[in-house]
C-alpha cells in the first residue's frame, strides 16, 4: 500500500494515541468530516484500522504486521537523522567494520558514514545497500530472501553471510521498547537477522526514538541490557534506564 501524507499522519497519531474520537482526529489533521471518512474507509478496507462506535483505533492485525518501508522512512524522520548523526559521531572511527540492520533508522547513518575512511559496511537492508552504492564506502549486502514491503534480506543465506564477518560496531533499531525493557518487533525473520548482527559485533548500538517507548509487540529481540549504547531523543523510564550501560540523549534542535 502506498500511503498518502494524510494516511501517514493518521497512522502517526494512532501510534501515539491508540484510540481516538473521529471528531478529535478530524480537528488534528484539519480536514472535513467527509474527507476523513473516505480516508478511514480506505484504511479500514486495507486492514490498518477499525472504527468502533465513532472512534478510530489501529487494527490488532496491523500491530502484528511489518510496517512498509514507505511509512517507516517518513515516521519521525528528522529525529531518526539526529539519532544517526549523533551515534555515528560517537561510535565510529576510521577503519571500522560496521553492521547495519534493515531499519529506516539505521539507513539514515549512511550519509554520516561517508565522512569516514577505510570503513567496511555489511547490511541486510536493500535500500541501505542502494544508498551505499552511491558512496565511496566499501560494503557487502547479505543477500538472502527479500521481504518486499520491508526492503530487507532475511533467511539462512543472510545469516550465513553475516557470520563471515566480525564487526567493530553495529547499529540496529526496532518497532518498540516494551514496558519491561525488551526491544521488540513483529517480524520473526528480521529479528533473527538482527540478532545475528548483534552477535557478530563487538559494540552493539540501539537507535530508538521516543515514540517507541512502552510499545509492546509479540516478539522479543533481546533485553535492552544487551546493548552497549542506547541513543534516544527522550529519557527512558527509570526502571528501564537502570539497565542501560551507556545512554545518550540526543539534541533535537
FIDRENPA-596312 format. One record per residue: residue in one letter; x, y, z of N, C-alpha, C in turn. Coordinates in steps of 0.2 Angstrom, whole numbers. Layout:
<recs>
> A|X|Y|Z|X|Y|Z|X|Y|Z
...
</recs>
This chain:
<recs>
> X|4|-6|0|0|0|0|4|6|0
> X|3|11|-4|6|17|-4|2|22|0
> X|6|25|5|2|29|10|2|36|7
> X|-4|40|8|-4|47|6|-1|50|13
> X|1|57|12|3|61|18|-2|61|23
> X|-9|61|21|-14|61|27|-14|54|30
> X|-14|49|26|-14|42|30|-8|41|34
> X|-2|44|32|4|43|37|3|47|43
> X|-1|53|42|-2|57|48|-7|54|53
> X|-12|50|50|-17|47|54|-13|41|58
> X|-9|37|54|-6|32|57|-1|34|63
> X|2|40|62|7|43|67|3|44|73
> X|-3|48|72|-7|49|78|-9|43|82
> X|-11|38|78|-13|32|81|-7|28|85
> X|-1|29|82|4|26|86|5|29|93
> X|3|36|93|4|39|100|-2|39|104
> X|-8|38|101|-15|38|104|-19|32|101
> X|-18|26|104|-21|20|101|-28|20|99
> X|-32|24|103|-39|25|101|-41|32|101
> X|-45|35|96|-46|42|96|-53|43|93
> X|-57|48|96|-63|50|93|-62|53|86
> X|-67|51|82|-66|54|75|-66|61|74
> X|-70|65|78|-71|72|78|-64|75|80
> X|-61|72|85|-55|75|88|-49|73|82
> X|-50|68|79|-45|66|74|-46|71|68
> X|-52|73|66|-53|77|61|-50|84|63
> X|-51|86|69|-48|93|71|-40|93|71
> X|-37|87|72|-30|87|72|-27|87|65
> X|-30|84|60|-27|84|54|-31|89|49
> X|-35|93|51|-38|99|48|-41|97|41
> X|-46|92|41|-49|90|35|-57|90|37
> X|-61|90|32|-68|89|33|-70|82|35
> X|-76|82|38|-78|75|40|-79|70|34
> X|-81|73|29|-82|68|23|-75|66|20
> X|-70|70|20|-64|68|18|-61|63|22
> X|-61|64|29|-58|60|34|-62|53|33
> X|-68|53|32|-72|46|32|-70|42|26
> X|-68|46|21|-66|42|15|-59|39|16
> X|-55|43|19|-48|40|21|-49|34|25
> X|-53|35|30|-54|30|35|-57|23|32
> X|-61|24|28|-64|19|24|-59|15|20
> X|-55|18|17|-49|15|13|-44|12|18
> X|-43|15|23|-38|12|28|-41|6|32
> X|-48|6|33|-51|0|36|-51|-6|31
> X|-53|-4|25|-53|-9|20|-46|-13|19
> X|-41|-9|20|-34|-12|20|-32|-15|26
> X|-36|-15|31|-35|-19|37|-30|-15|42
> X|-29|-9|41|-25|-5|46|-28|-2|52
> X|-35|-1|51|-39|2|57|-45|-1|58
> X|-49|0|63|-56|-2|64|-59|4|67
> X|-66|5|66|-69|11|69|-75|9|73
> X|-74|8|80|-79|6|84|-83|12|87
> X|-89|12|86|-93|17|89|-91|25|89
> X|-89|27|83|-87|34|82|-80|35|84
> X|-76|30|85|-69|31|86|-65|27|81
> X|-58|28|81|-53|25|77|-48|22|81
> X|-46|16|79|-40|13|83|-37|8|78
> X|-30|7|79|-26|3|75|-29|-4|75
> X|-30|-8|70|-32|-15|70|-27|-19|73
> X|-30|-24|77|-25|-29|80|-20|-32|75
> X|-23|-34|69|-19|-37|65|-13|-33|62
> X|-14|-26|62|-9|-22|59|-3|-22|64
> X|-5|-22|71|1|-22|76|5|-28|75
> X|3|-34|72|7|-39|70|10|-40|64
> X|9|-34|60|12|-34|53|18|-30|53
> X|22|-31|48|28|-26|47|26|-20|44
> X|28|-14|46|27|-8|43|30|-8|36
> X|27|-6|31|30|-5|25|35|1|25
> X|41|0|21|46|4|22|44|12|20
> X|39|13|16|37|19|14|35|23|20
> X|31|19|25|29|23|31|35|23|36
> X|39|18|37|44|18|42|49|24|40
> X|50|25|34|55|30|32|52|37|34
> X|46|38|33|43|45|34|42|46|42
> X|41|41|46|39|42|53|45|44|57
> X|44|50|60|49|53|65|56|54|61
> X|56|55|55|62|55|51|67|61|53
> X|65|67|55|70|71|57|74|69|64
> X|70|65|68|73|63|74|78|57|72
> X|76|53|67|80|47|65|87|50|63
> X|86|55|59|93|58|56|97|60|62
> X|94|64|67|98|66|73|101|60|76
> X|97|55|77|100|49|81|106|46|77
> X|105|45|70|110|43|66|117|47|66
> X|116|53|66|121|58|66|125|58|72
> X|122|58|78|125|58|84|128|51|86
> X|125|46|84|128|39|85|134|38|81
> X|134|40|75|140|39|71|146|43|74
> X|144|49|75|150|53|78|153|50|84
> X|149|47|88|151|44|95|154|37|94
> X|152|34|89|154|26|90|158|24|84
> X|160|28|79|163|26|73|170|29|72
> X|175|25|70|182|28|69|184|25|62
> X|188|29|59|191|27|53|194|20|53
> X|193|15|48|195|9|48|190|4|51
> X|185|6|54|180|1|57|176|-3|52
> X|174|-9|55|169|-13|51|163|-12|55
> X|157|-11|51|151|-9|54|145|-13|51
> X|141|-15|55|135|-19|53|129|-14|54
> X|124|-14|49|118|-11|49|112|-15|48
> X|107|-15|52|101|-19|50|97|-15|45
> X|91|-18|43|87|-15|38|82|-10|40
> X|83|-7|46|78|-2|48|79|5|45
> X|74|9|44|75|15|41|79|20|46
> X|79|18|52|84|22|57|91|21|55
> X|93|15|54|100|13|53|102|15|46
> X|97|15|41|98|18|34|100|25|35
> X|98|29|39|100|36|40|107|37|42
> X|111|32|44|118|33|45|122|34|39
> X|120|31|33|124|31|28|127|38|26
> X|123|44|26|127|50|24|132|52|29
> X|131|50|35|136|52|40|142|47|40
> X|141|41|38|147|36|37|151|38|31
> X|149|42|27|153|44|21|158|49|23
> X|158|51|29|164|56|31|170|52|33
> X|170|45|34|175|41|36|179|37|31
> X|185|36|32|189|32|28|191|25|30
> X|191|21|24|193|14|25|189|10|30
> X|182|12|30|177|8|33|174|3|29
> X|171|-3|32|168|-8|28|161|-8|31
> X|156|-9|27|149|-9|30|146|-16|27
> X|142|-19|32|138|-25|30|131|-24|32
> X|127|-25|27|120|-23|29|115|-28|26
> X|109|-29|30|104|-33|27|98|-29|24
> X|99|-22|23|94|-18|21|95|-17|13
> X|90|-18|9|90|-17|2|91|-10|0
> X|87|-5|3|88|2|2|94|5|5
> X|97|2|10|103|4|13|109|3|8
> X|109|-3|6|114|-5|1|114|-1|-5
> X|108|1|-8|107|6|-13|110|12|-12
> X|109|15|-6|112|21|-4|120|21|-3
> X|122|15|-1|129|14|0|132|14|-7
> X|129|11|-12|132|11|-19|133|17|-22
> X|130|23|-19|131|29|-21|137|33|-18
> X|140|29|-13|146|32|-10|152|29|-11
> X|158|31|-8|164|28|-9|165|22|-4
> X|160|21|0|161|16|5|161|9|2
> X|166|5|5|166|-2|3|161|-6|7
> X|156|-10|4|151|-13|8|149|-20|5
> X|146|-24|9|143|-30|7|136|-30|9
> X|132|-33|5|125|-34|6|124|-42|8
> X|120|-43|13|119|-50|15|116|-55|9
> X|112|-52|5|108|-56|1|103|-60|5
> X|100|-65|2|95|-69|5|88|-68|2
> X|83|-71|6|76|-70|4|74|-62|5
> X|71|-59|0|69|-52|1|62|-52|4
> X|61|-48|9|55|-46|11|53|-39|7
> X|49|-39|3|47|-34|-2|45|-28|2
> X|40|-28|6|37|-22|9|42|-19|14
> X|47|-23|17|52|-20|22|58|-19|19
> X|59|-21|12|66|-19|9|71|-22|13
> X|71|-28|15|76|-32|19|77|-39|17
> X|83|-41|18|85|-48|17|85|-52|23
> X|82|-58|23|81|-62|29|83|-70|27
> X|83|-74|31|84|-81|30|91|-83|31
> X|92|-90|30|99|-93|32|104|-90|27
> X|103|-88|21|108|-85|17|111|-79|20
> X|106|-74|22|108|-68|26|112|-69|32
> X|110|-74|36|113|-76|42|120|-79|41
> X|121|-83|36|127|-86|35|132|-81|32
> X|130|-76|28|134|-71|26|137|-66|32
> X|132|-65|37|134|-61|42|139|-64|47
> X|139|-71|47|143|-75|51|150|-75|48
> X|151|-73|42|158|-72|39|162|-66|41
> X|158|-62|45|162|-55|47|162|-54|54
> X|167|-51|56|167|-48|63|167|-41|63
> X|162|-38|66|161|-30|66|164|-27|72
> X|166|-21|71|168|-17|77|162|-14|81
> X|157|-12|77|151|-9|79|145|-11|75
> X|139|-11|78|133|-12|74|128|-7|76
> X|123|-5|72|118|0|73|111|-4|71
> X|107|-4|76|100|-8|75|95|-4|78
> X|89|-5|75|83|-2|78|77|-7|79
> X|71|-5|81|66|-10|81|59|-6|82
> X|54|-9|82|47|-6|82|45|-4|89
> X|48|-6|94|46|-4|101|51|-6|106
> X|50|-3|112|53|-5|118|48|-6|123
> X|47|-12|126|42|-14|130|42|-11|137
> X|37|-11|141|37|-8|147|42|-12|152
> X|44|-18|151|48|-22|155|55|-22|152
> X|57|-17|147|63|-16|144|66|-21|139
> X|61|-24|136|63|-28|130|63|-24|123
> X|68|-25|119|67|-22|112|63|-27|108
> X|58|-25|105|53|-29|102|51|-27|95
> X|49|-32|91|47|-31|84|41|-36|83
> X|39|-36|76|34|-41|74|36|-45|68
> X|42|-45|67|45|-49|61|50|-54|63
> X|48|-60|64|52|-65|66|59|-66|62
> X|58|-66|56|63|-67|51|68|-61|51
> X|66|-55|52|70|-49|53|74|-49|59
> X|70|-52|65|73|-52|71|79|-57|71
> X|79|-63|68|84|-67|68|90|-64|64
> X|89|-61|59|95|-57|56|98|-52|60
> X|93|-48|64|96|-43|68|100|-45|74
> X|97|-51|77|101|-53|82|108|-56|80
> X|108|-59|74|115|-61|72|119|-55|71
> X|117|-50|68|121|-44|68|124|-42|74
> X|120|-42|80|122|-41|86|128|-45|89
> X|127|-52|87|131|-57|90|138|-56|86
> X|138|-54|80|144|-53|76|148|-46|77
> X|145|-42|82|148|-36|83|151|-35|90
> X|156|-32|91|159|-30|97|155|-25|101
> X|153|-20|98|149|-15|101|142|-14|98
> X|137|-15|102|130|-15|100|127|-9|102
> X|124|-5|97|121|1|97|114|1|95
> X|109|3|100|102|4|98|100|11|97
> X|97|12|91|94|18|90|87|18|90
> X|84|22|95|77|21|96|74|28|97
> X|68|30|94|65|37|95|60|36|100
> X|58|41|104|54|41|110|47|38|108
> X|44|38|102|38|36|100|37|28|101
> X|43|25|102|43|18|103|43|15|110
> X|44|20|115|45|18|122|38|16|124
> X|38|10|128|32|7|130|27|5|125
> X|30|3|119|26|0|114|28|-8|113
> X|23|-12|115|24|-19|115|22|-22|109
> X|26|-27|106|25|-31|101|26|-38|103
> X|24|-43|99|24|-50|101|31|-54|101
> X|36|-51|98|42|-54|98|48|-50|101
> X|51|-53|106|57|-50|109|63|-51|105
> X|67|-46|104|74|-47|101|79|-48|106
> X|79|-44|111|83|-45|117|81|-40|122
> X|84|-41|128|83|-36|133|88|-30|132
> X|86|-24|134|90|-18|132|97|-18|135
> X|97|-22|141|104|-23|144|109|-26|140
> X|107|-29|134|112|-32|130|116|-27|125
> X|113|-21|125|116|-16|121|122|-12|125
> X|127|-10|121|132|-6|125|130|1|125
> X|127|3|120|125|10|119|117|11|117
> X|114|16|120|107|17|118|106|24|116
> X|104|26|110|103|33|108|95|34|108
> X|93|40|111|86|41|111|85|49|111
> X|79|51|109|78|58|110|74|60|116
> X|72|56|120|69|57|127|72|52|132
> X|73|54|138|75|50|144|70|43|144
> X|73|38|145|70|32|146|67|31|153
> X|61|28|154|58|27|161|64|24|166
> X|64|26|172|69|25|176|70|17|177
> X|65|13|177|66|6|179|69|3|173
> X|69|6|167|72|3|161|79|6|160
> X|80|13|162|86|16|161|92|13|166
> X|90|10|171|95|7|176|98|1|173
> X|96|-2|168|99|-7|164|103|-5|158
> X|103|1|157|107|3|151|114|5|153
> X|119|2|149|126|4|151|128|11|149
> X|126|13|143|128|20|141|122|23|137
> X|119|28|140|113|31|137|115|38|135
> X|113|39|128|115|45|125|108|49|123
> X|107|55|126|101|59|125|103|64|119
> X|100|63|113|102|67|108|99|74|108
> X|102|79|105|100|86|104|95|86|99
> X|89|88|100|84|88|95|83|95|91
> X|88|100|93|87|106|90|90|106|83
</recs>
